[in-house]
Amino acid sequence: MPGRTISEMLFEQLCSDCAVPCRRVPTGSLRTPDFEICLSAKRVFCEVKQMDPNREDQKDIEALQSGQPVSRFVPNRFRQKLKNVSRQLKAAASSGCPTLLVVYDNTPFKLYSGNRQIVQAMFGRHTVSVRSLILPRYCGQFLSVNRSVVGRVGEALVPAS
């Protein structure tokens, strides 16, 4: 089939190698998943996404090839893809069918499909909100190395628990 991505071909090969029945879902005017597989007599709709090198990746590759060091924050490139996946799998999920997202990282760095990047794309950056009803009265004080609350002169006020 013309226009198939590497990720789609690899997914079909994986299904074939594992003897998992797999068929492409016909496309139409509505957004549809890429594949339907059968696991233990249960239909599962699958969307296969591929991350290809972008302009920033190409720039880093060129810098590395010329001997220059490269350092950067790995951006969250999956968020928009996940929005599209959500639309494509919504009808199947609404009807009670299980759905599956398959991600293939086709970049030379293989940084975009790590667990942290996927979780961040799905839920946003991990943050922790810390509130205390006890510590606010010690405004200007801090936790020492031994985890006790200390005052400005290093005197322990509350032992660590």
SETORLUM-31301 format. One record per residue (C-alpha): x, y, z; residue number from 1; residue in three letters. Coordinates in steps of 0.1 Angstrom, whole numbers, plus 5000, padded with zeros to 4 digits. Layout:
BEGIN
[atom [X,Y,Z],NUM,"ala"]
...
END
This chain:
BEGIN
[atom [5000,5000,5000],1,"met"]
[atom [5016,5033,4990],2,"pro"]
[atom [5020,5060,5017],3,"gly"]
[atom [5025,5035,5045],4,"arg"]
[atom [5050,5047,5072],5,"thr"]
[atom [5078,5027,5086],6,"ile"]
[atom [5059,5025,5119],7,"ser"]
[atom [5028,5010,5101],8,"glu"]
[atom [5049,4984,5083],9,"met"]
[atom [5067,4975,5115],10,"leu"]
[atom [5034,4972,5133],11,"phe"]
[atom [5020,4949,5107],12,"glu"]
[atom [5052,4928,5108],13,"gln"]
[atom [5050,4926,5146],14,"leu"]
[atom [5014,4914,5144],15,"cys"]
[atom [5023,4889,5117],16,"ser"]
[atom [5053,4876,5137],17,"asp"]
[atom [5031,4872,5168],18,"cys"]
[atom [5002,4856,5149],19,"ala"]
[atom [4979,4885,5159],20,"val"]
[atom [4951,4890,5133],21,"pro"]
[atom [4955,4926,5120],22,"cys"]
[atom [4936,4945,5094],23,"arg"]
[atom [4938,4982,5082],24,"arg"]
[atom [4907,5001,5090],25,"val"]
[atom [4892,5016,5058],26,"pro"]
[atom [4895,5054,5057],27,"thr"]
[atom [4866,5076,5049],28,"gly"]
[atom [4854,5111,5056],29,"ser"]
[atom [4856,5105,5094],30,"leu"]
[atom [4888,5101,5113],31,"arg"]
[atom [4894,5065,5120],32,"thr"]
[atom [4921,5044,5137],33,"pro"]
[atom [4948,5028,5115],34,"asp"]
[atom [4943,4991,5125],35,"phe"]
[atom [4920,4967,5141],36,"glu"]
[atom [4936,4937,5158],37,"ile"]
[atom [4921,4907,5176],38,"cys"]
[atom [4934,4897,5210],39,"leu"]
[atom [4918,4867,5227],40,"ser"]
[atom [4887,4872,5205],41,"ala"]
[atom [4885,4909,5215],42,"lys"]
[atom [4886,4936,5189],43,"arg"]
[atom [4912,4963,5197],44,"val"]
[atom [4915,4995,5176],45,"phe"]
[atom [4951,5008,5171],46,"cys"]
[atom [4965,5041,5161],47,"glu"]
[atom [5001,5040,5150],48,"val"]
[atom [5021,5073,5152],49,"lys"]
[atom [5056,5079,5140],50,"gln"]
[atom [5080,5106,5152],51,"met"]
[atom [5103,5117,5123],52,"asp"]
[atom [5133,5141,5126],53,"pro"]
[atom [5122,5177,5125],54,"asn"]
[atom [5143,5208,5117],55,"arg"]
[atom [5157,5210,5152],56,"glu"]
[atom [5168,5174,5151],57,"asp"]
[atom [5185,5179,5117],58,"gln"]
[atom [5203,5209,5131],59,"lys"]
[atom [5216,5189,5160],60,"asp"]
[atom [5227,5160,5137],61,"ile"]
[atom [5247,5185,5116],62,"glu"]
[atom [5263,5200,5147],63,"ala"]
[atom [5273,5165,5160],64,"leu"]
[atom [5287,5155,5126],65,"gln"]
[atom [5309,5186,5126],66,"ser"]
[atom [5322,5177,5161],67,"gly"]
[atom [5303,5203,5180],68,"gln"]
[atom [5286,5194,5213],69,"pro"]
[atom [5249,5195,5215],70,"val"]
[atom [5226,5200,5244],71,"ser"]
[atom [5190,5208,5246],72,"arg"]
[atom [5157,5203,5264],73,"phe"]
[atom [5138,5175,5248],74,"val"]
[atom [5105,5193,5238],75,"pro"]
[atom [5072,5176,5242],76,"asn"]
[atom [5064,5168,5205],77,"arg"]
[atom [5036,5143,5212],78,"phe"]
[atom [5009,5166,5226],79,"arg"]
[atom [4994,5175,5192],80,"gln"]
[atom [4997,5139,5180],81,"lys"]
[atom [4978,5127,5211],82,"leu"]
[atom [4950,5152,5204],83,"lys"]
[atom [4947,5138,5169],84,"asn"]
[atom [4948,5102,5183],85,"val"]
[atom [4921,5110,5208],86,"ser"]
[atom [4898,5121,5180],87,"arg"]
[atom [4906,5090,5159],88,"gln"]
[atom [4900,5065,5187],89,"leu"]
[atom [4871,5083,5204],90,"lys"]
[atom [4843,5065,5185],91,"ala"]
[atom [4858,5030,5191],92,"ala"]
[atom [4864,5038,5228],93,"ala"]
[atom [4829,5052,5232],94,"ser"]
[atom [4814,5020,5218],95,"ser"]
[atom [4833,5000,5245],96,"gly"]
[atom [4861,4987,5224],97,"cys"]
[atom [4897,4988,5238],98,"pro"]
[atom [4921,5011,5220],99,"thr"]
[atom [4958,5012,5217],100,"leu"]
[atom [4983,5039,5207],101,"leu"]
[atom [5016,5026,5192],102,"val"]
[atom [5044,5051,5190],103,"val"]
[atom [5075,5046,5168],104,"tyr"]
[atom [5105,5070,5173],105,"asp"]
[atom [5121,5073,5139],106,"asn"]
[atom [5146,5100,5151],107,"thr"]
[atom [5183,5092,5155],108,"pro"]
[atom [5182,5102,5191],109,"phe"]
[atom [5153,5080,5202],110,"lys"]
[atom [5144,5106,5229],111,"leu"]
[atom [5108,5113,5221],112,"tyr"]
[atom [5091,5080,5230],113,"ser"]
[atom [5104,5076,5265],114,"gly"]
[atom [5080,5070,5294],115,"asn"]
[atom [5086,5105,5308],116,"arg"]
[atom [5079,5122,5275],117,"gln"]
[atom [5047,5102,5269],118,"ile"]
[atom [5034,5109,5304],119,"val"]
[atom [5042,5146,5300],120,"gln"]
[atom [5024,5147,5267],121,"ala"]
[atom [4993,5131,5282],122,"met"]
[atom [4992,5148,5316],123,"phe"]
[atom [5015,5179,5314],124,"gly"]
[atom [5046,5185,5334],125,"arg"]
[atom [5048,5167,5368],126,"his"]
[atom [5044,5192,5396],127,"thr"]
[atom [5040,5188,5433],128,"val"]
[atom [5021,5212,5454],129,"ser"]
[atom [5033,5214,5490],130,"val"]
[atom [5013,5231,5517],131,"arg"]
[atom [5017,5230,5554],132,"ser"]
[atom [4997,5244,5583],133,"leu"]
[atom [5027,5241,5606],134,"ile"]
[atom [5057,5255,5588],135,"leu"]
[atom [5044,5289,5576],136,"pro"]
[atom [5051,5304,5610],137,"arg"]
[atom [5088,5297,5604],138,"tyr"]
[atom [5089,5321,5575],139,"cys"]
[atom [5125,5327,5565],140,"gly"]
[atom [5137,5294,5580],141,"gln"]
[atom [5147,5264,5560],142,"phe"]
[atom [5153,5226,5563],143,"leu"]
[atom [5188,5217,5572],144,"ser"]
[atom [5208,5188,5558],145,"val"]
[atom [5197,5165,5586],146,"asn"]
[atom [5160,5174,5577],147,"arg"]
[atom [5152,5193,5608],148,"ser"]
[atom [5137,5228,5606],149,"val"]
[atom [5164,5253,5616],150,"val"]
[atom [5163,5290,5624],151,"gly"]
[atom [5185,5317,5611],152,"arg"]
[atom [5213,5309,5636],153,"val"]
[atom [5212,5272,5630],154,"gly"]
[atom [5192,5263,5661],155,"glu"]
[atom [5169,5233,5657],156,"ala"]
[atom [5132,5243,5662],157,"leu"]
[atom [5114,5210,5653],158,"val"]
[atom [5131,5176,5650],159,"pro"]
[atom [5125,5158,5617],160,"ala"]
[atom [5100,5130,5619],161,"ser"]
END
